[in-house]
Amino acid sequence: MTKRTMALLAPIASVLILVSAPARSDSATDLEPYALKARTAVKAMGGALQTKLKDALTTQGAVAAVSVCNTAAPDIAKAQSEAAGMTVRRTALKFRNPDNAPDALERKVLEDFANQIAAGADPAKLEHIEEVTADGKTTVRYFKAIPTAAAPCLVCHGDNVKGELKDTIDKLYPHDQATGFKEGDLRGAFSVTMEK
């Protein structure tokens, strides 16, 4: 790219950066205490769910693990939300459980995470936090990307799900969208909402 082309594009690039920056009144430093609380809640929820799923996969197999995820994941999210005093959940662009469909902000952040990964970012390091005011109520929204790991994720979310496992997924989740993933893909995100 020539110096002249770069000079012409510089104002456009700065506009794009301003447009893509989240709107919030506080600096990232002011939101750091909220981020710390959210990270703790996400780690607890992710750890509890991963332990449950690994145990089910190891002792009972993939078909049982899908059933465990169907019943245990919502209970784990609810328990962690109550324990942390905030709403903690999982969401995805390609979701399995319709209760995990993204809201508008979640969709925007997930799409941004997907774009960053396509540009070479490490999905394990992606997070986003912002202050949101709606209907006179201010909340802090935190998101942590969930990367697709080879194991155990691809057993039930990969591109080779078939047989009894596929039948069980179709029965429990008739509108499933959450297959066809590869290692390193964005599987989804933890989404945390806290009162400010």
C-alpha angles and dihedrals in degrees: 000000000000123000089246092054091047091051091051093049097046095083090048092050092051091050090051091051091051093047094049096047113101116252111241137139097221127067120246088257091060090053095047095095088056091048090053092052091046093049090052092051092046092049091051093047094044092047094049093048094045091050092051093048096045091049091050093046093048098044104029109015136242097302091057091044091059090053091047091050090049093056104024102045096064091045092050091049091049094047093047092047091052093045094048096040093234139083112270120181145143125245137172143182088237102038131179100199113052088216086069096057110134124252118224096275093043090051091050092050093044091051090049090050090050091051092049091050091049087053091054105269119149106249091209089065100047119113136148134196132182142158116246128193118194130158090358093302122115121209136169116232119202128185131189120189118237110214121206109250123201090239131063097354100061094054090074102014103040129100096262102063109139147133121031091350092056091046091052092049091049091050096048096037110027092178097044116163098167105099134090095060124147129206110283095023119129103263093182139281143268109244121203127186120192133177114244 
